[in-house]
Amino acid sequence: MPVPVPQQRSVPAAETSHGDLTLLVIEDDPAGTTITVPELSAAAGTRVRIRTARNLTEAARLLTDDVDCILLDLAVPVTGTGPGPGTPTADAGTPDSGTCGSGPRPEPVSGRADELAALTHVLRIAPLHAVLALTAQDDTELAAEAVRVGAQDYLFRGELDARVLSRAIRYAVERKRADIAQQQLTESRLRAQENARLERGLLPTPLLDGSGLSFAARYRPGRSRALLGGDFYDVVRTPDGTVHAMIGDVCGHGPDEAALGVELRIAWRALTLAGLCGDELLSTLQQVLEHERQSEEIFATLCTVDIAPDGRRAGLCLAGHPAPLLARHGRPARLLPYEDGGPALGLLPRARWPRRQVELGGTWSLMMYTDGLIEGRVGTGGSERLGQDGMVAMVNSRLEQGLAGEELLEAAVAEVRELNGGELTDDVAVLLLGRDPERIRRWGGSAPRSHPASVDRPPSPPARAVRAQRPPL
């Protein structure tokens, strides 16, 4: 049946907007619709393009991204229709969750599913488009059910004119946009909650009570809108007084890599508290990685340090990871030896990771970091990277300024970002352990209670910097 739209007076300016509109009309009258572009454009106060489809198969071909609204005659038959472009596979007549903005759709009430079959089909093939349902004048129950199932609004055929239709199109489009925005906001909140849970697993509270060592850390995800990445670390003190520290990096970014990082961190803590160390611990961690990773291309780098109870020496193991930076009292910072390091976890099935003994001295600071700190570029548009030598020089210049602890890490991360000319593409995690005999005596043989690390997130919304309060190094 044709849709008559008689010429009406122009719609007031308050009821119109300036953008062009494209309307897809789906009705099965063989003579085509009587809606004309001049009539509807005059009523809408802007240019309106009209496409007409006689059945749902033809509508699927005409449905493109530039279509703003669909006017669907609920009487259009669904026989002979197949899945349109991007249509999810589902049983006939069963609404699908669609894509972002559509959400799970309710089932039609019993006895009305056949009458709403055309609508459910259109909602499946056009989950991001506004849909207006066209019904007979005396069927208010069907019209209301159409809105409940997913249409933005309904129109009665007998009351349809250019003014009513133009306003309905505008309101349907805006309502659909609001629905999509609300759905995206809900999904964003759910992702933020999941990120917070993963973040708590990636950035634990260090167990250092009674060690006499100080602790500081910074974490900054790469990319401008990321909330977390694949870097992780942990620090624990075992009953014999040894302090074990670890920092690692799962290749890639995002929640899957972060989840794997959480698993590796928790496994490392459990194995460490169970007494494993060095090659035996890393071999077991590789088994965990091989069983938990999604593909054989995933690997992880790792650096572990076990500091003797007297705090003057440590064992170092490297699994494809950059060597830590050691700064002794009155001496410039330098990299610890890294020639005897082993491969990253997950690369070689029967790899070995030798443990090297290093002397720390009486007063020292040990900085462990992921490669995001050294792979930033020096200057915008250039190919030169900061590298380990550049990082050592940068840290030494900050030490000469008297910076330490949180201030040192914050200044280092800020300078790396500044040298890069903007946000770093890779995640950055850096932690600082330190020993000061004078400070230990001042605190009666122990250090203040440790706290979780600060998380520096990029400044773009909704990310924010979250800083925990800790005593300085």
C-alpha positions as CSV (number, residue, x, y, z in Angstrom):
1,M,0.0,0.0,0.0
2,P,1.4,3.4,-0.9
3,V,2.4,6.0,1.8
4,P,0.6,9.3,1.0
5,V,2.5,12.4,2.1
6,P,0.5,15.6,1.1
7,Q,2.2,19.0,0.8
8,Q,2.3,20.7,4.2
9,R,3.6,24.0,5.5
10,S,7.3,24.1,6.4
11,V,8.4,22.8,9.8
12,P,9.5,25.5,12.2
13,A,13.3,26.0,12.4
14,A,13.4,24.6,16.0
15,E,12.2,21.3,14.7
16,T,14.8,20.9,12.0
17,S,18.5,20.5,11.7
18,H,20.9,21.3,8.9
19,G,22.3,17.9,7.9
20,D,21.0,16.0,4.9
21,L,18.9,12.8,5.6
22,T,18.5,9.6,3.7
23,L,15.3,7.6,4.3
24,L,14.9,4.0,3.2
25,V,11.2,3.1,2.8
26,I,10.4,-0.6,2.8
27,E,6.8,-1.4,1.6
28,D,5.5,-4.0,-0.8
29,D,3.2,-1.9,-3.1
30,P,4.2,-2.7,-6.7
31,A,3.5,0.8,-7.8
32,G,6.0,2.3,-5.4
33,T,5.7,4.9,-2.7
34,T,4.0,8.2,-3.3
35,I,6.5,10.0,-1.0
36,T,8.3,12.6,-3.0
37,V,11.5,14.3,-2.3
38,P,10.2,17.9,-2.6
39,E,7.4,17.3,-0.2
40,L,9.4,15.7,2.5
41,S,12.4,18.1,2.1
42,A,10.0,21.0,2.4
43,A,8.5,19.6,5.6
44,A,11.9,18.7,7.1
45,G,13.6,22.0,6.2
46,T,16.6,20.2,4.7
47,R,17.5,17.9,1.8
48,V,16.0,14.4,2.1
49,R,16.9,11.5,-0.1
50,I,14.5,8.7,-0.4
51,R,15.2,5.1,-1.4
52,T,12.4,2.5,-1.8
53,A,12.5,-1.2,-1.5
54,R,9.6,-3.6,-2.3
55,N,10.9,-6.4,-0.1
56,L,13.5,-7.2,2.5
57,T,15.9,-8.7,0.1
58,E,16.0,-5.5,-2.0
59,A,16.2,-3.5,1.3
60,A,19.3,-5.4,2.3
61,R,21.0,-4.3,-1.0
62,L,20.0,-0.7,-0.5
63,L,21.0,-0.5,3.1
64,T,24.3,1.4,3.3
65,D,26.0,3.4,6.0
66,D,24.6,6.7,4.7
67,V,21.0,5.6,5.5
68,D,19.8,7.6,8.5
69,C,16.4,6.0,9.1
70,I,14.3,3.1,7.9
71,L,10.5,3.4,7.5
72,L,9.2,-0.2,7.6
73,D,5.7,-1.3,6.7
74,L,5.1,-4.1,9.2
75,A,3.0,-5.9,6.6
76,V,6.0,-6.6,4.4
77,P,6.3,-10.4,4.0
78,V,9.5,-12.1,5.1
79,T,9.3,-15.1,2.7
80,G,12.4,-15.6,0.5
81,T,14.6,-13.3,2.5
82,G,18.2,-14.3,3.2
83,P,20.8,-12.8,5.5
84,G,21.8,-9.3,4.6
85,P,25.3,-7.8,4.7
86,G,26.8,-8.3,8.1
87,T,23.8,-10.3,9.4
88,P,24.5,-12.5,12.3
89,T,23.5,-16.1,11.9
90,A,20.5,-16.8,14.1
91,D,17.3,-18.9,13.9
92,A,14.5,-17.3,11.9
93,G,12.4,-15.0,13.9
94,T,14.8,-14.8,16.8
95,P,16.2,-11.4,17.6
96,D,20.0,-11.2,17.8
97,S,22.1,-9.1,20.1
98,G,23.6,-7.4,17.0
99,T,26.5,-5.0,17.4
100,C,27.4,-2.1,19.6
101,G,24.3,0.0,20.4
102,S,21.6,-2.5,19.7
103,G,21.8,-4.6,22.8
104,P,19.8,-7.8,23.4
105,R,16.3,-7.5,22.0
106,P,13.2,-8.8,23.7
107,E,11.2,-11.5,22.0
108,P,7.8,-10.5,20.6
109,V,4.9,-11.4,22.8
110,S,3.2,-14.8,22.1
111,G,0.9,-14.6,19.0
112,R,2.5,-11.5,17.5
113,A,5.9,-12.9,16.3
114,D,4.6,-13.5,12.8
115,E,3.3,-9.9,12.6
116,L,6.7,-8.5,13.7
117,A,8.9,-10.9,11.6
118,A,9.8,-8.2,9.1
119,L,10.8,-5.8,12.0
120,T,13.0,-8.4,13.7
121,H,14.6,-9.2,10.3
122,V,15.4,-5.5,9.7
123,L,16.7,-5.0,13.3
124,R,19.2,-7.9,12.6
125,I,20.5,-6.5,9.3
126,A,20.5,-2.8,10.5
127,P,21.4,-2.8,14.2
128,L,22.9,0.7,14.0
129,H,20.0,2.4,12.0
130,A,16.9,4.1,13.4
131,V,13.8,2.2,12.5
132,L,10.2,3.5,12.2
133,A,7.4,1.0,12.2
134,L,4.3,1.8,10.0
135,T,1.1,0.2,11.2
136,A,-2.6,0.3,10.6
137,Q,-4.6,3.0,12.5
138,D,-6.5,0.5,14.7
139,D,-3.6,-1.6,15.8
140,T,-2.1,0.3,18.8
141,E,-1.1,-2.9,20.5
142,L,1.1,-4.0,17.6
143,A,2.6,-0.5,17.3
144,A,3.6,-0.6,21.0
145,E,5.0,-4.1,20.7
146,A,7.1,-2.9,17.8
147,V,8.8,-0.3,20.0
148,R,9.3,-2.8,22.7
149,V,11.1,-5.1,20.3
150,G,13.4,-2.5,19.1
151,A,11.9,0.2,16.8
152,Q,12.5,3.8,17.7
153,D,8.9,4.9,17.1
154,Y,5.7,3.9,15.3
155,L,3.5,5.8,12.9
156,F,-0.2,5.2,12.0
157,R,-0.8,5.1,8.2
158,G,-4.0,7.1,8.4
159,E,-2.3,10.0,10.3
160,L,0.8,10.2,8.2
161,D,1.8,13.4,6.6
162,A,5.0,15.2,5.7
163,R,5.2,17.1,9.0
164,V,4.6,14.0,11.1
165,L,7.0,11.9,9.1
166,S,9.9,14.5,9.1
167,R,9.6,15.0,12.9
168,A,9.5,11.2,13.5
169,I,12.6,10.7,11.4
170,R,14.5,13.4,13.3
171,Y,13.4,12.0,16.7
172,A,14.1,8.4,15.7
173,V,17.6,9.2,14.5
174,E,18.4,11.2,17.7
175,R,16.9,8.5,19.9
176,K,19.0,5.8,18.1
177,R,22.2,7.9,18.6
178,A,21.4,8.3,22.3
179,D,20.8,4.5,22.6
180,I,24.1,3.8,21.0
181,A,25.9,6.3,23.1
182,Q,24.4,4.8,26.3
183,Q,25.3,1.3,25.2
184,Q,28.9,2.4,24.5
185,L,29.0,4.2,27.9
186,T,27.8,1.0,29.6
187,E,30.4,-1.1,27.8
188,S,33.1,1.4,28.6
189,R,32.2,1.2,32.3
190,L,32.3,-2.6,32.2
191,R,35.7,-2.5,30.5
192,A,37.0,-0.1,33.1
193,Q,35.8,-2.4,35.9
194,E,37.5,-5.3,34.2
195,N,40.7,-3.2,33.7
196,A,40.7,-2.3,37.4
197,R,40.5,-6.0,38.3
198,L,43.4,-6.8,35.9
199,E,45.3,-3.8,37.1
200,R,45.1,-5.0,40.7
201,G,46.6,-8.3,39.5
202,L,49.4,-6.6,37.5
203,L,50.4,-4.0,40.1
204,P,50.4,-5.8,43.5
205,T,51.2,-4.6,47.0
206,P,54.8,-5.5,47.6
207,L,55.6,-7.7,50.5
208,L,58.6,-6.0,52.0
209,D,57.9,-5.6,55.6
210,G,60.9,-6.2,57.8
211,S,63.3,-6.0,54.8
212,G,64.6,-2.5,55.5
213,L,64.4,-1.8,51.7
214,S,62.5,1.1,50.2
215,F,60.2,0.7,47.2
216,A,58.8,3.0,44.5
217,A,57.2,2.2,41.1
218,R,55.5,3.7,38.1
219,Y,53.3,2.2,35.5
220,R,52.1,3.8,32.3
221,P,50.2,2.0,29.6
222,G,51.2,2.7,26.0
223,R,48.8,4.2,23.3
224,S,46.8,7.4,24.0
225,R,43.6,5.7,25.1
226,A,44.8,2.5,26.7
227,L,44.0,1.6,30.3
228,L,46.4,-1.2,30.8
229,G,49.0,-3.3,29.0
230,G,51.1,-6.4,29.3
231,D,53.8,-5.3,31.7
232,F,53.8,-6.7,35.3
233,Y,56.0,-6.9,38.4
234,D,56.1,-8.1,41.9
235,V,58.3,-7.9,45.0
236,V,58.2,-10.3,48.0
237,R,60.3,-11.2,51.1
238,T,60.6,-14.9,51.9
239,P,60.9,-16.1,55.5
240,D,64.7,-16.5,55.3
241,G,64.9,-12.7,54.8
242,T,65.7,-12.8,51.0
243,V,63.9,-10.1,49.0
244,H,62.8,-11.3,45.5
245,A,61.9,-8.8,42.8
246,M,60.6,-9.4,39.3
247,I,59.5,-7.4,36.3
248,G,58.2,-8.7,33.0
249,D,56.6,-7.9,29.7
250,V,54.1,-10.0,27.7
251,C,54.4,-9.1,24.0
252,G,51.4,-7.2,22.8
253,H,48.8,-4.9,24.4
254,G,45.4,-5.2,25.8
255,P,43.3,-7.3,28.1
256,D,44.4,-10.7,26.9
257,E,48.1,-9.9,27.4
258,A,47.3,-8.3,30.7
259,A,45.5,-11.4,31.9
260,L,48.5,-13.5,30.9
261,G,50.7,-11.1,32.8
262,V,48.6,-11.5,35.9
263,E,48.8,-15.3,35.6
264,L,52.6,-15.1,35.3
265,R,52.9,-12.7,38.2
266,I,50.8,-14.8,40.5
267,A,52.6,-18.0,39.5
268,W,56.0,-16.2,40.1
269,R,54.9,-15.2,43.6
270,A,53.6,-18.6,44.5
271,L,56.7,-20.4,43.2
272,T,59.0,-17.9,45.0
273,L,57.2,-18.3,48.3
274,A,57.5,-22.1,47.7
275,G,61.3,-21.8,47.6
276,L,62.0,-21.9,43.8
277,C,64.6,-19.5,42.4
278,G,66.7,-18.9,39.3
279,D,66.6,-21.4,36.4
280,E,64.1,-23.8,38.2
281,L,61.6,-21.0,38.7
282,L,61.9,-19.6,35.1
283,S,61.6,-23.1,33.6
284,T,58.3,-23.6,35.6
285,L,57.1,-20.2,34.5
286,Q,57.7,-21.1,30.9
287,Q,55.5,-24.1,31.3
288,V,52.8,-21.9,32.7
289,L,53.1,-19.5,29.7
290,E,53.1,-22.4,27.1
291,H,49.8,-23.7,28.6
292,E,48.1,-20.4,29.0
293,R,49.0,-18.4,25.9
294,Q,46.6,-18.2,23.0
295,S,49.1,-18.8,20.3
296,E,52.7,-20.1,20.0
297,E,53.9,-16.6,18.9
298,I,53.2,-15.2,22.4
299,F,56.3,-14.8,24.6
300,A,57.3,-12.9,27.7
301,T,60.5,-11.3,28.8
302,L,61.5,-11.4,32.5
303,C,64.1,-10.1,34.9
304,T,64.4,-11.5,38.4
305,V,66.6,-10.4,41.3
306,D,67.0,-12.1,44.7
307,I,68.6,-9.9,47.3
308,A,70.4,-11.5,50.2
309,P,69.1,-10.9,53.7
310,D,72.1,-8.6,54.4
311,G,71.2,-6.5,51.4
312,R,74.8,-6.4,50.0
313,R,74.6,-8.9,47.2
314,A,72.0,-10.3,44.8
315,G,71.4,-13.0,42.2
316,L,70.3,-11.9,38.7
317,C,68.5,-13.8,36.0
318,L,67.5,-12.4,32.6
319,A,65.1,-13.9,30.2
320,G,65.3,-11.7,27.1
321,H,64.8,-8.7,29.4
322,P,66.9,-5.5,29.7
323,A,69.4,-5.5,32.6
324,P,68.6,-3.5,35.8
325,L,70.3,-0.2,36.6
326,L,72.4,0.0,39.8
327,A,73.4,3.2,41.5
328,R,75.8,3.0,44.4
329,H,76.4,5.8,46.9
330,G,78.8,8.3,45.5
331,R,79.0,6.5,42.1
332,P,77.2,7.0,38.8
333,A,74.5,4.5,37.8
334,R,75.5,1.6,35.6
335,L,73.8,-1.4,34.0
336,L,74.3,-4.8,35.7
337,P,75.9,-7.5,33.5
338,Y,73.6,-8.9,30.9
339,E,75.9,-11.1,28.7
340,D,74.8,-14.4,30.4
341,G,71.1,-13.8,30.0
342,G,68.8,-16.5,28.5
343,P,66.0,-16.2,25.9
344,A,62.5,-14.9,26.5
345,L,60.0,-17.3,28.0
346,G,58.1,-19.2,25.3
347,L,60.8,-19.0,22.6
348,L,62.9,-22.2,23.2
349,P,61.3,-25.3,24.7
350,R,64.4,-26.4,26.8
351,A,66.1,-23.1,27.5
352,R,68.2,-22.3,30.5
353,W,68.6,-19.1,32.5
354,P,71.9,-18.9,34.4
355,R,72.0,-16.9,37.7
356,R,74.7,-14.4,38.0
357,Q,76.0,-13.1,41.4
358,V,76.3,-9.3,41.7
359,E,77.7,-7.1,44.5
360,L,75.4,-4.3,45.5
361,G,77.4,-2.7,48.3
362,G,76.1,-1.0,51.5
363,T,74.0,1.9,50.1
364,W,72.4,1.5,46.7
365,S,69.4,1.9,44.4
366,L,68.3,-0.7,41.9
367,M,66.0,0.3,39.0
368,M,64.2,-2.5,37.1
369,Y,62.2,-1.5,34.0
370,T,60.5,-2.7,30.8
371,D,61.7,-1.9,27.3
372,G,59.0,0.8,26.9
373,L,61.3,3.1,28.9
374,I,64.2,2.7,26.4
375,E,62.5,2.3,23.1
376,G,61.0,5.8,22.9
377,R,62.3,7.9,20.1
378,V,64.6,10.9,20.6
379,G,62.9,13.8,18.9
380,T,59.7,13.8,16.8
381,G,59.9,12.2,13.4
382,G,63.3,10.7,14.0
383,S,64.4,7.0,14.0
384,E,66.9,7.2,16.8
385,R,65.8,5.6,20.1
386,L,66.8,6.5,23.6
387,G,68.4,3.1,24.3
388,Q,70.0,1.9,27.5
389,D,72.9,4.2,27.2
390,G,70.6,7.2,26.9
391,M,68.6,6.0,29.8
392,V,71.7,5.7,32.0
393,A,72.8,9.2,31.1
394,M,69.3,10.5,31.8
395,V,69.1,8.8,35.2
396,N,72.5,10.0,36.2
397,S,71.6,13.6,35.4
398,R,68.5,13.3,37.6
399,L,70.6,11.7,40.4
400,E,73.0,14.7,40.2
401,Q,70.0,16.9,40.8
402,G,69.3,15.1,44.0
403,L,66.2,13.2,42.9
404,A,65.3,9.9,44.4
405,G,62.4,7.5,44.9
406,E,59.1,8.6,43.5
407,E,60.5,11.9,42.2
408,L,63.2,10.1,40.3
409,L,60.8,7.7,38.6
410,E,58.3,10.4,37.8
411,A,60.9,12.7,36.3
412,A,62.4,9.8,34.3
413,V,59.1,8.7,32.7
414,A,58.1,12.3,32.0
415,E,61.5,13.0,30.3
416,V,61.2,9.9,28.2
417,R,57.8,10.9,27.0
418,E,59.0,14.5,26.3
419,L,62.0,13.2,24.3
420,N,59.5,11.0,22.3
421,G,57.5,14.0,21.4
422,G,54.3,12.6,22.8
423,E,52.7,9.4,24.3
424,L,54.8,6.3,24.1
425,T,53.6,3.4,21.9
426,D,54.7,0.7,24.3
427,D,53.8,0.2,28.0
428,V,56.2,1.3,30.6
429,A,56.7,-0.2,34.0
430,V,59.6,0.8,36.3
431,L,60.3,0.0,39.9
432,L,63.0,1.2,42.3
433,L,64.4,-0.7,45.3
434,G,66.9,0.9,47.6
435,R,69.0,0.3,50.7
436,D,70.2,3.0,53.0
437,P,71.8,1.8,56.3
438,E,71.3,5.2,57.9
439,R,67.6,5.1,57.0
440,I,67.3,1.5,58.4
441,R,68.7,2.6,61.7
442,R,66.4,5.5,61.8
443,W,63.4,3.2,61.4
444,G,64.6,0.8,63.9
445,G,65.8,-2.0,61.6
446,S,62.8,-1.9,59.2
447,A,61.3,0.3,56.5
448,P,57.8,1.9,56.4
449,R,55.0,-0.3,55.2
450,S,55.1,-0.7,51.4
451,H,52.2,0.5,49.2
452,P,51.0,-0.4,45.7
453,A,52.5,1.4,42.7
454,S,51.3,4.6,41.1
455,V,49.6,4.3,37.7
456,D,50.3,7.1,35.2
457,R,47.6,7.0,32.6
458,P,47.6,9.1,29.4
459,P,45.8,12.4,29.8
460,S,43.0,11.8,27.3
461,P,39.6,11.1,28.9
462,P,38.5,8.9,30.6
463,A,42.0,8.0,31.7
464,R,43.4,9.7,34.8
465,A,46.6,9.6,36.8
466,V,46.3,7.7,40.1
467,R,49.1,8.2,42.6
468,A,49.5,6.3,45.9
469,Q,51.3,8.0,48.8
470,R,54.6,6.4,49.9
471,P,57.5,7.6,51.9
472,P,60.4,8.8,49.7
473,L,63.4,6.6,48.9
